Amino acid sequence: MKIARLILVFAFLASAQETLTNDSIVKMVKAGLGESLIVTMIQNQPGKYTVTPDDLVKLKEQGVSEKVLAALVNKGAGSAAASSSAPANPVSADGDIPQGMDIGVYYKKAGKWEEMLPEVVNWKTGGVMKHVASVGIVKGDVNGHVPGPHSRNSATSPLEVLIYTPEGIAITEYQLLHLREEKDSREFRTVTGGVMHVSGGATRDLVPFEGKKSANRMFRVLLPHLGAGEYGFLPPGAITSASSASLGKMYTFRLIE
C-alpha cells in the first residue's frame, strides 16, 4: 500500500505543470495522499478551482478536510474572480487604485492595498427561523464558526478597506461582523435571507459601516473607531447547505490596536 501511494505521489509531482482542479483534489484525497502534501501542491502548482459555497459543501462531502478547503479558498478566490465576465480593471476617480484588481476585499497597509484573504466558515442554526431555500441558501438566524484563534490579515486603526463587488451586488449586501474569540476558533451570530423576525441576539455582532463609491463596483470603507479584536466581511450568498453540511467564506481581519 505504501509503495502504491508513493507511486501516486510521484505521478502527481511529475505533472507539476498540469493545472489542478476540484476533481484533482478529490482524486488525491481518495487516493490517500496526506493533507499536508495536498496543501503544498495547491500552494505551489497552477490551479483552476471553483470555491462557491456549493462547491465547498460538495468537496467536504467527498472527504476533503477543512485545512485543504481553506487552501483552496485562498488559492481559488482570485482565479474565480479573474474568470468572471465582469471587467477586472475599473477606473478609479481617486487615482490610487492599481489596475488589475480582482473581485474581493482589500485593505490598506503601509500605504499599499493588500488582499484580505478569505477563510472558510462553518455554519449552524441559531434559532427556529432557519430553513433552506430551493437554491440551497440558508435563511434565518445562524451562528458562524471560523477555525483558528486569529485571522492571518492583521492591521491597525484607522483601517481603510476597498470592496470590489461582483456584477449586480450592492455594497449594502455585505455585512461587517465582530468575531468573538474562543479557545481555538472565532464565532459570530447573524441573520441571512431577509428574514423579518429573528431570535434575540441575532444582530449582536453586526457592525454598521458605510461604503463610498470610488469606481464602478468599487467601494471604500473607512473604519476609524473599531477596537482591537477579530472582524470579518461576510459577502452576500455566502451561506449554503447540503444535507447536514453548511459552509461559506468570510474576509477576515484582526485589529491589533
N, C-alpha and C positions, 0 to 999 in steps of 0.2 A: 504493500500500500504506500509506504514512504517513497519507494522508487517511482511509483506511478505519479505521485504528487510532484516530485522533483522534475519529472519529465514535463508535466503541465506547466510548472513554473518557468522552465527554460523555453518552452514553446511560446508562452506569453511574452517573455522578455525578448525573445528573438524577433517578435513582431512589434518592436518598440515604436516604429513609425506608423503603425496602424492606429487609426482613430478609434478610441474606446467609446462604447455606448452603454445605455442602461442594460441592454441584453448581455453585453460583455461582462458587466459587473455581476449579474445574476449567474452567468456561466461559471465565473471564478468562484463565487460563493458556494455553488452546488458541487464544484469540483473539490471543495475542501481547502482552498487556499486560505492562508492566515489573514486575519483582519488587518494587521499592520502592513503586510505586503500589498494588499489591495489598495489601502490608503496611499501608500507610497507610489504605486502605479498611477492612481488618479491624479496625484500632485505633480508627477513628472512626465506623464505621457499626454499627447494630444487627445482631447476628448470632445464629444458632442453629446451632451446629456440633456434630458428634459427633466426639470425638477419642479413641476407643478405639484400642488398638494395631492392630486390624484396619482401622479407618478410615484411620489414618496410613499403613499399608502400601499400601492401595488408592490413596490420594492420591499417594503417591510414584510408584507405577507409572503414574499418569496424568500425570506430568511436573511435579508440584508440588515446588518447591525446599525445602531444609531451612529456609531463612530464613522462608519462608511457612508451613511446617509449625509452626515454633516460635511464630509469631504466632498461629496457630490454637489451639495448645495453651494459650497464655497467655490468650486471649480465651474459648476454648470450655470450659475446665475448669469455670469457675463456672456456665456455662449448663447443662452436662450434669448437674452436681450438683443444681442447682436444680430440674431437671425430674424428678429421681428421686422415686419414690413414697415414699421414706423421709422422715420428718419432719425439717424443717430448723431446728427451734427446740428443741433439747434443754434440759432444765433442769439446771443445774449446782449441785451441792451446795456448791461453793466460792464461788459468788456473783459471780465476776469475769469470767465468760464472757458476752460480749454475745449477744443473741438474733439469729437470722437467719444464723448461720454456715452455709456450705455444706460438703459433704464435701470434705476436703482436709487440708493440713498448714499450721499457723500457728506463728509464733514471736514471743516477747515482745521488743519493742524499745522502749526509753524508757517502759516501763510499760504499753504497749498491744500488743494482738495484731495482728500483721501477717501477711498471706497469704504463704506461701512459694511463690513462682511456680515451676511445673514447667518442665522442659526436655526436649527430645527426646533420646532415647538411640538410638544405632546399635549393633547387636549383631553379634558374630562369634563363631564357635566357639572354645572354649578347650581342648577335649580331645575324645577319641574317644567319650565317653559321650553327646554331644549328639544328640538326634533330635527330630522334630516329631510331637506327638500329633495325633489326628484333629481336635481342635478348634483346632489351629493354635498351641498353646502349645509354646514351645521348652523342652525338658527337658535338663538336664545342665550341664556346665561351660561358661560363656560369659564373654566379655570385653565390657564396656560402653565406649562411646566417646561423650563429650559434647562437642560443638563449642564452641570458645571457651575462653580460658585461665582465666576466673573466673566464678563464679555472680553473678547480679545481687542475690541476697539476702545481705547482709553482717550479721554480728553479732559480739558479744564474749562471752567466757566469764565466768561460767557462763551457759549457754543453756537457756531453758525453752521446750519445744515442746509444741504441742497437736495431736493427730492425731484427726480426726473420720472414722471408718471407715464404709464402705458397709455396708448391711444384710448380716449373715451373715459378715462378715470380722473376724477376731480381730487384736488388736494384734501378736500373735506372728508373724503372716504378713508383717509389714513387715520390711525389712532396712535397717540403717544401715550405710553403706559409706564408707570413706575413698577419695577420688578422688585418683589420682596425677597431678600436674601435668606435662603435656608442653608443647611449644613453643606450639601453638595449640589445645590441647584438654585434656581431662581423661579419664583412663581408670581402670577398675577391673575386678576379676575376682570372679565369684560363681558360685553354683550354684543351679539352679531345678528345680522339678518333683519334689522329693522323691527325687532320685537318691541311692542309698546309697553308691556307690563313685565317687569323683570324682578327677580328676587332681591332682597335687601343686600346692599353692598356690591351690586354688580358693576357699578361705575366707580368704586372706591379708588382704583388705581389709575383712572383716566386723568391725564394731564392736558389742560387746554393749551392750544398753540395756534398761531396764525401764520399762514403761508403767503408770502408776497410774490406775485408772478414776476419772474425775471426773464423768461423766454417762453417759447411755445412748449407747454407741458413741463416747464421747469419752475420750481418754487423755492424761494429762500425762506428759511425758518430761523429766527433768532431766538435763542433760549438763554436769557441773561440771568434768570433767577432760580434755576433748578439747584437743589442742594446736592451734595455728594451722594452717590449711590448708583444703582443699576437701572437703566431705562431701555426702551425699545420702541421702534416704529412698526406698527402692525399694518401691512398693506391690505387692501380690500380683497375678499375672496381667499384669504389665507387659511381658512379652516375647512377641511373636507373630512368626510367619514366614509369608511368602507368596512362593513362588518363591525367589529369592536374596536378597530384601529382608527384614530384620528390624529392627523399630522398637519403641520403647516410650517411656515417660516416667519422669522422676525428679524428686522435690522436692529441689532442691539448695540449699546454703548455704555461705558462706565465713566462717570464723572468722579474724578479723584480729588476735587476741591471745589 
